[in-house]
Amino acid sequence: MASSARPPLTAAAWTPLLREALAREGRSRLALRGTSMLPTLPVECEIEVAPLAPRTPIGSLVVFATGDTLVAHRLVRRSGERSVTQGDGRWVPDPLIGAEQLLGVAVAAYLGARRCWPGRAEPALRWFWVARYYLLRPLRFTWHLPHRLR
């Protein structure tokens, strides 16, 4: 008897589908799981994703593909054609991502039918999280220095 289980869908398969859906529909909702965006976003919520603007502002929550995973983290810096993102609940940034990995920008989050993000304080909070990235840079360098000297 043959198994009817399908192999998991890979990023190579679903990334073009998400791009097409965003281009056609304008917005899409995705389930978010994990703690990397605490306290900004709850552990389990749905985010509404819109297509990227030509120059997405620093501080925006961007959705990108890494491996076979979709990630929603804050855009904290650009480095040439690459971007630096970091979860609000993380102390270290993600590895650099390329423009081809960026899929969209989160514009809202929902717990059930209730909108839980962005709140009125989001414009100020986005700069808090970006500033934290820059303020922690010297500490990250100092922490990594002994490992680099080995």
C-alpha positions in Angstrom: 0.0 0.0 0.0 1.5 3.3 -1.1 1.7 6.1 1.4 -0.3 9.2 0.7 1.8 11.5 2.9 3.2 14.3 0.9 6.8 15.6 1.6 6.9 19.0 3.3 6.7 22.0 1.0 10.1 23.7 0.7 10.9 27.4 0.5 11.8 27.0 -3.1 8.2 25.9 -3.7 6.2 28.3 -1.5 8.2 31.5 -1.8 7.1 32.1 -5.4 3.5 31.3 -4.4 3.6 33.8 -1.6 5.1 36.5 -3.9 2.4 35.8 -6.4 -0.4 35.9 -3.8 0.9 39.2 -2.5 1.1 40.7 -6.0 -2.4 39.5 -6.9 -4.3 40.0 -3.7 -2.3 42.8 -2.1 -2.3 41.2 1.4 -2.0 37.8 2.9 -2.3 36.4 6.5 0.3 34.1 7.9 0.3 32.2 11.2 3.2 33.3 13.4 4.8 30.9 16.0 7.7 31.6 18.3 9.1 33.9 20.9 11.6 36.0 18.8 9.2 39.0 18.5 8.2 39.1 22.2 7.1 41.5 23.7 5.9 43.2 20.4 4.0 40.2 19.0 2.3 37.4 21.0 3.7 33.9 20.7 0.8 32.6 18.5 -0.9 35.2 16.3 -1.6 35.8 12.6 0.2 38.6 10.8 -1.1 40.4 7.8 1.6 40.8 5.2 1.7 43.4 2.4 4.1 43.6 -0.5 7.4 45.4 0.2 7.6 49.1 -0.7 10.5 50.0 -3.0 12.5 51.3 0.0 10.9 49.7 3.1 11.6 51.9 6.1 14.1 50.9 8.8 12.1 49.7 11.9 9.5 47.9 9.8 8.6 44.3 10.5 9.7 42.4 7.4 8.9 38.8 6.4 11.7 36.8 4.8 12.6 33.3 3.9 15.6 31.6 5.5 16.1 27.9 4.7 12.6 26.5 4.7 11.2 28.9 7.3 9.4 32.2 7.1 10.6 34.7 9.7 9.1 38.0 10.7 11.7 40.3 12.3 12.5 44.0 12.5 14.6 45.6 9.8 17.3 47.4 11.8 19.9 48.2 9.2 20.8 48.0 5.5 24.3 47.1 4.4 24.5 47.6 0.6 22.1 45.2 -1.1 21.7 43.2 2.1 19.6 43.8 5.2 20.1 43.2 8.9 17.1 42.0 10.8 16.6 41.2 14.5 13.8 39.8 16.5 12.6 42.2 19.3 13.0 39.4 21.8 16.6 38.6 20.6 19.9 40.1 21.7 21.8 39.4 18.5 20.8 40.1 14.9 20.1 37.5 12.3 22.7 36.8 9.6 22.6 39.2 6.7 19.8 38.6 4.3 19.6 39.3 0.6 16.9 41.2 -1.2 15.7 38.0 -2.8 14.9 36.6 0.6 12.6 39.6 1.5 9.0 38.7 0.8 6.8 41.4 2.4 6.2 43.7 5.4 3.9 43.0 8.3 1.2 45.6 8.6 -1.0 44.1 11.4 -1.2 41.2 13.8 -4.3 39.5 15.1 -5.2 37.2 18.1 -8.3 35.6 16.8 -10.5 38.5 15.4 -8.8 41.1 17.7 -6.1 43.3 16.2 -3.2 43.3 18.7 -0.5 45.2 16.7 0.4 47.9 15.8 -0.6 50.0 18.8 -0.5 53.7 19.2 3.0 53.6 20.6 4.4 51.6 17.6 6.0 54.6 15.8 8.1 55.3 19.0 8.7 51.7 19.8 10.1 50.9 16.4 12.9 53.4 17.0 13.5 51.9 20.4 14.2 48.5 18.9 16.4 50.0 16.2 18.3 52.1 18.7 18.8 48.9 20.9 20.5 47.2 17.9 23.0 50.0 17.6 23.5 50.4 21.4 24.3 46.7 21.7 26.7 46.5 18.8 29.8 47.4 20.9 28.8 44.8 23.5 28.4 42.1 20.8 31.8 43.0 19.3 33.4 42.8 22.8 31.8 39.5 23.5 32.9 38.0 20.2 36.4 39.4 20.3 37.9 36.5 22.5 36.4 34.0 20.0 37.9 35.8 17.1 41.4 35.9 18.7 41.6 32.1 19.1 
